[in-house]
């Protein structure tokens, strides 16, 4: 009986927890965002080579006003891509590979060439971006 109770408790805990993401450090992320500044701003409505990242977390892909997105990001946005933490983390690791997988295509046009392979860096930058809204 104890085993069954423990099993039920473990199952309920695993179902309620949802996916686990590292919280990241927003203060470190703000400093590390310097790697992004040549193309992006966090000022609302101010685009550069890349779109403004103001309010990016939980925003629909390809939705920054007055920015000309790549064909790949436009297609992902039309398909319903939302920039939640999980998608941002995968995209920042390898943007083109992420879009290929998301769109289920062999080739995709995408302007973002940077890859952030280090997980802690991605976590920190996302934590910082969550504060910019």
Backbone as CSV, one residue per row, in Angstrom:
resi,resn,N_x,N_y,N_z,CA_x,CA_y,CA_z,C_x,C_y,C_z
1,UNK,0.818,-1.193,0.000,0.000,0.000,0.000,0.869,1.268,0.000
2,UNK,1.967,1.239,0.780,2.859,2.400,0.819,3.456,2.669,-0.557
3,UNK,3.809,1.576,-1.270,4.388,1.727,-2.603,3.392,2.380,-3.546
4,UNK,2.148,1.940,-3.499,1.110,2.504,-4.366,0.899,3.980,-4.063
5,UNK,0.883,4.350,-2.800,0.715,5.754,-2.416,1.882,6.598,-2.908
6,UNK,3.074,6.063,-2.744,4.259,6.785,-3.199,4.254,6.938,-4.714
7,UNK,3.821,5.904,-5.409,3.758,5.949,-6.865,2.755,6.987,-7.338
8,UNK,1.587,7.012,-6.725,0.554,8.001,-7.073,1.061,9.412,-6.786
9,UNK,1.706,9.611,-5.649,2.234,10.928,-5.297,3.290,11.379,-6.298
10,UNK,4.176,10.485,-6.684,5.217,10.815,-7.662,4.613,11.152,-9.007
11,UNK,3.605,10.399,-9.416,2.944,10.646,-10.691,2.256,12.001,-10.689
12,UNK,1.550,12.317,-9.617,0.864,13.607,-9.525,1.848,14.763,-9.541
13,UNK,2.956,14.611,-8.852,3.978,15.647,-8.829,4.575,15.862,-10.205
14,UNK,4.860,14.779,-10.912,5.459,14.910,-12.240,4.489,15.537,-13.229
15,UNK,3.200,15.267,-13.096,2.215,15.849,-14.006,1.970,17.313,-13.716
16,UNK,2.046,17.706,-12.463,1.776,19.093,-12.107,2.972,20.006,-12.321
17,UNK,4.158,19.449,-12.360,5.367,20.276,-12.438,5.537,20.930,-13.801
18,UNK,5.120,20.275,-14.876,5.328,20.816,-16.206,6.796,20.769,-16.563
19,UNK,7.166,21.333,-17.718,8.565,21.299,-18.102,9.413,22.147,-17.162
20,UNK,10.614,21.684,-16.901,11.506,22.411,-16.000,12.481,23.260,-16.802
21,UNK,12.571,24.531,-16.478,13.509,25.433,-17.134,14.330,26.108,-16.061
22,UNK,15.580,26.294,-16.367,16.437,27.031,-15.447,15.978,28.481,-15.459
23,UNK,15.933,29.082,-14.308,15.411,30.440,-14.201,16.319,31.455,-14.886
24,UNK,17.594,31.249,-14.830,18.515,32.233,-15.400,18.673,33.411,-14.464
25,UNK,19.652,34.236,-14.755,19.969,35.401,-13.943,19.797,36.636,-14.818
26,UNK,18.747,37.410,-14.544,18.428,38.570,-15.374,19.538,39.625,-15.357
27,UNK,20.197,39.804,-14.218,21.287,40.789,-14.132,22.450,40.377,-15.031
28,UNK,22.815,39.095,-14.991,23.863,38.605,-15.895,23.396,38.702,-17.333
29,UNK,22.127,38.365,-17.564,21.573,38.415,-18.911,21.608,39.811,-19.508
30,UNK,21.379,40.816,-18.679,21.440,42.207,-19.152,22.839,42.527,-19.668
31,UNK,23.861,42.073,-18.937,25.246,42.288,-19.381,25.543,41.461,-20.633
32,UNK,25.082,40.226,-20.641,25.345,39.335,-21.771,24.570,39.746,-23.022
33,UNK,23.518,40.532,-22.849,22.741,41.031,-23.987,23.596,41.904,-24.899
34,UNK,24.760,42.326,-24.418,25.672,43.117,-25.253,26.008,42.374,-26.539
35,UNK,25.932,41.038,-26.513,26.184,40.228,-27.713,25.082,40.412,-28.754
36,UNK,23.953,40.933,-28.338,22.784,41.073,-29.207,22.586,42.515,-29.693
37,UNK,23.217,43.468,-29.000,22.961,44.894,-29.218,23.313,45.416,-30.600
38,UNK,24.215,44.767,-31.297,24.561,45.282,-32.621,23.390,45.115,-33.595
39,UNK,22.493,44.195,-33.309,21.343,43.963,-34.193,19.997,44.302,-33.555
40,UNK,19.896,44.212,-32.230,18.608,44.365,-31.551,18.656,45.443,-30.476
41,UNK,17.479,46.021,-30.215,17.298,46.896,-29.056,16.207,46.294,-28.188
42,UNK,16.069,46.840,-27.000,14.949,46.458,-26.144,14.020,47.659,-25.958
43,UNK,14.174,48.647,-26.833,13.302,49.823,-26.802,12.071,49.531,-27.658
44,UNK,10.925,49.822,-27.104,9.671,49.548,-27.803,9.612,50.286,-29.138
45,UNK,9.358,49.529,-30.204,9.186,50.111,-31.530,10.468,50.503,-32.245
46,UNK,11.622,50.315,-31.639,12.890,50.707,-32.276,13.600,49.461,-32.799
47,UNK,13.586,49.313,-34.105,14.235,48.178,-34.754,15.607,48.578,-35.261
48,UNK,16.450,47.614,-35.403,17.766,47.792,-36.030,17.830,46.791,-37.172
49,UNK,18.969,46.147,-37.340,19.088,45.073,-38.325,18.082,43.980,-37.982
50,UNK,17.916,43.749,-36.674,16.915,42.820,-36.157,15.802,43.606,-35.493
51,UNK,14.693,42.949,-35.193,13.560,43.650,-34.587,13.808,43.994,-33.122
52,UNK,13.039,44.948,-32.619,13.069,45.259,-31.197,12.651,44.011,-30.425
53,UNK,13.328,43.752,-29.317,12.986,42.598,-28.490,12.167,43.004,-27.263
54,UNK,11.661,44.224,-27.274,10.778,44.689,-26.206,9.532,43.800,-26.181
55,UNK,9.251,43.199,-25.042,8.059,42.367,-24.897,8.081,41.078,-25.699
56,UNK,9.261,40.581,-26.054,9.380,39.390,-26.906,8.850,38.127,-26.234
57,UNK,9.026,37.991,-24.929,8.624,36.749,-24.253,7.095,36.654,-24.248
58,UNK,6.607,35.568,-24.804,5.183,35.248,-24.972,4.514,36.032,-26.101
59,UNK,5.303,36.643,-26.954,4.767,37.356,-28.117,4.770,36.415,-29.316
60,UNK,3.877,36.650,-30.239,3.838,35.874,-31.474,5.077,36.185,-32.309
61,UNK,5.596,35.180,-32.981,6.767,35.371,-33.844,6.408,36.286,-35.007
62,UNK,7.400,37.038,-35.468,7.269,37.937,-36.620,6.189,38.989,-36.397
63,UNK,6.128,39.551,-35.183,5.050,40.497,-34.879,5.524,41.882,-34.436
64,UNK,6.826,42.155,-34.477,7.292,43.500,-34.124,6.871,44.464,-35.232
65,UNK,6.239,45.565,-34.866,5.788,46.519,-35.882,6.939,47.091,-36.704
66,UNK,6.674,47.313,-37.956,7.582,47.987,-38.893,8.915,47.264,-39.078
67,UNK,8.908,45.948,-38.969,10.127,45.195,-39.216,9.870,44.213,-40.348
68,UNK,10.821,44.118,-41.265,10.700,43.206,-42.403,11.371,41.878,-42.042
69,UNK,10.557,40.896,-41.700,11.048,39.591,-41.275,11.437,38.716,-42.461
70,UNK,12.285,37.736,-42.167,12.660,36.735,-43.163,11.445,35.874,-43.492
71,UNK,11.513,35.206,-44.636,10.424,34.320,-45.052,10.187,33.218,-44.027
72,UNK,11.268,32.702,-43.446,11.147,31.633,-42.461,10.404,32.066,-41.213
73,UNK,10.736,33.240,-40.697,10.042,33.704,-39.496,8.598,34.088,-39.789
74,UNK,8.347,34.650,-40.962,6.957,34.955,-41.326,6.129,33.674,-41.377
75,UNK,6.683,32.638,-41.982,5.977,31.355,-42.079,5.736,30.765,-40.691
76,UNK,6.728,30.854,-39.810,6.579,30.332,-38.449,5.506,31.118,-37.692
77,UNK,5.499,32.429,-37.878,4.474,33.258,-37.243,3.082,32.891,-37.724
78,UNK,2.937,32.680,-39.040,1.636,32.277,-39.595,1.210,30.913,-39.069
79,UNK,2.188,30.058,-38.803,1.892,28.724,-38.286,1.545,28.763,-36.791
80,UNK,1.801,29.897,-36.131,1.419,30.045,-34.730,2.555,30.041,-33.733
81,UNK,3.786,30.190,-34.188,4.914,30.193,-33.263,4.786,31.339,-32.271
82,UNK,4.944,30.989,-31.010,4.930,31.962,-29.926,6.283,31.891,-29.225
83,UNK,6.837,33.043,-28.887,8.151,33.087,-28.239,8.026,32.871,-26.734
84,UNK,7.665,31.663,-26.352,7.709,31.319,-24.931,9.148,30.947,-24.596
85,UNK,9.413,30.674,-23.329,10.793,30.404,-22.910,11.388,29.197,-23.634
86,UNK,10.609,28.162,-23.793,11.110,26.947,-24.445,11.502,27.218,-25.897
87,UNK,10.643,27.905,-26.636,10.955,28.197,-28.038,12.117,29.166,-28.182
88,UNK,12.166,30.181,-27.325,13.307,31.098,-27.369,14.614,30.364,-27.107
89,UNK,14.590,29.472,-26.140,15.804,28.735,-25.786,16.283,27.874,-26.954
90,UNK,15.366,27.206,-27.627,15.726,26.379,-28.779,16.184,27.244,-29.953
91,UNK,15.499,28.355,-30.183,15.845,29.242,-31.292,17.236,29.845,-31.097
92,UNK,17.515,30.327,-29.901,18.813,30.945,-29.648,19.965,29.954,-29.770
93,UNK,19.702,28.690,-29.517,20.756,27.681,-29.642,21.184,27.526,-31.098
94,UNK,20.209,27.481,-32.014,20.500,27.340,-33.436,19.263,27.785,-34.214
95,UNK,19.180,29.083,-34.551,17.979,29.634,-35.164,17.505,28.919,-36.442
96,UNK,18.413,28.671,-37.347,18.016,28.047,-38.610,17.539,26.617,-38.396
97,UNK,18.245,25.853,-37.586,17.832,24.477,-37.298,16.462,24.460,-36.615
98,UNK,16.241,25.404,-35.695,14.948,25.478,-35.016,13.830,25.713,-36.027
99,UNK,14.021,26.677,-36.923,12.972,26.984,-37.896,12.735,25.824,-38.865
100,UNK,13.801,25.156,-39.285,13.639,23.986,-40.155,12.769,22.935,-39.472
101,UNK,13.067,22.676,-38.204,12.298,21.674,-37.466,10.860,22.144,-37.243
102,UNK,10.682,23.382,-36.838,9.346,23.905,-36.555,8.462,23.893,-37.802
103,UNK,9.050,24.289,-38.923,8.293,24.360,-40.174,8.292,23.046,-40.950
104,UNK,9.119,22.088,-40.511,9.256,20.793,-41.171,9.653,20.974,-42.648
105,UNK,10.760,21.721,-42.816,11.295,21.977,-44.153,12.794,21.678,-44.162
106,UNK,13.348,21.500,-45.369,14.783,21.224,-45.481,15.615,22.500,-45.563
107,UNK,15.048,23.569,-46.133,15.742,24.843,-46.250,14.830,25.941,-45.736
108,UNK,15.452,26.953,-45.139,14.671,28.078,-44.639,15.532,29.335,-44.699
109,UNK,14.916,30.456,-45.029,15.617,31.739,-45.012,15.393,32.386,-43.657
110,UNK,16.504,32.767,-43.030,16.457,33.371,-41.709,17.626,34.339,-41.578
111,UNK,17.365,35.508,-41.014,18.406,36.522,-40.868,19.310,36.291,-39.660
112,UNK,18.804,35.634,-38.638,19.570,35.438,-37.394,20.622,34.361,-37.615
113,UNK,21.868,34.754,-37.535,22.977,33.822,-37.765,23.680,33.410,-36.480
114,UNK,23.547,34.220,-35.428,24.226,33.907,-34.166,23.657,32.652,-33.539
115,UNK,24.533,31.890,-32.893,24.130,30.694,-32.158,24.676,30.839,-30.741
116,UNK,23.812,30.619,-29.776,24.204,30.692,-28.375,24.156,29.272,-27.820
117,UNK,25.262,28.580,-27.931,25.307,27.163,-27.570,25.281,26.924,-26.060
118,UNK,25.782,27.872,-25.288,25.868,27.698,-23.837,24.481,27.918,-23.202
119,UNK,23.980,26.884,-22.561,22.634,26.922,-21.984,22.466,28.031,-20.949
120,UNK,23.452,28.230,-20.095,23.339,29.260,-19.057,23.241,30.658,-19.680
121,UNK,23.932,30.873,-20.779,23.852,32.155,-21.487,22.433,32.370,-22.013
122,UNK,21.875,31.350,-22.642,20.499,31.455,-23.153,19.518,31.705,-22.009
123,UNK,19.686,30.977,-20.903,18.804,31.160,-19.743,18.887,32.587,-19.211
124,UNK,20.097,33.122,-19.119,20.286,34.474,-18.583,19.675,35.523,-19.509
125,UNK,19.896,35.397,-20.797,19.358,36.371,-21.746,17.835,36.324,-21.745
126,UNK,17.266,35.135,-21.681,15.805,35.015,-21.631,15.277,35.611,-20.331
127,UNK,15.958,35.369,-19.216,15.544,35.956,-17.935,15.547,37.482,-18.036
128,UNK,16.563,38.044,-18.692,16.611,39.499,-18.886,15.469,39.964,-19.792
129,UNK,15.253,39.266,-20.891,14.194,39.666,-21.823,12.805,39.617,-21.169
130,UNK,12.642,38.739,-20.195,11.367,38.679,-19.473,11.110,39.951,-18.683
131,UNK,12.164,40.686,-18.348,11.998,41.932,-17.572,11.730,43.124,-18.463
132,UNK,11.894,42.961,-19.757,11.764,44.086,-20.692,10.376,44.060,-21.327
133,UNK,9.439,44.723,-20.632,8.059,44.773,-21.145,7.337,45.973,-20.632
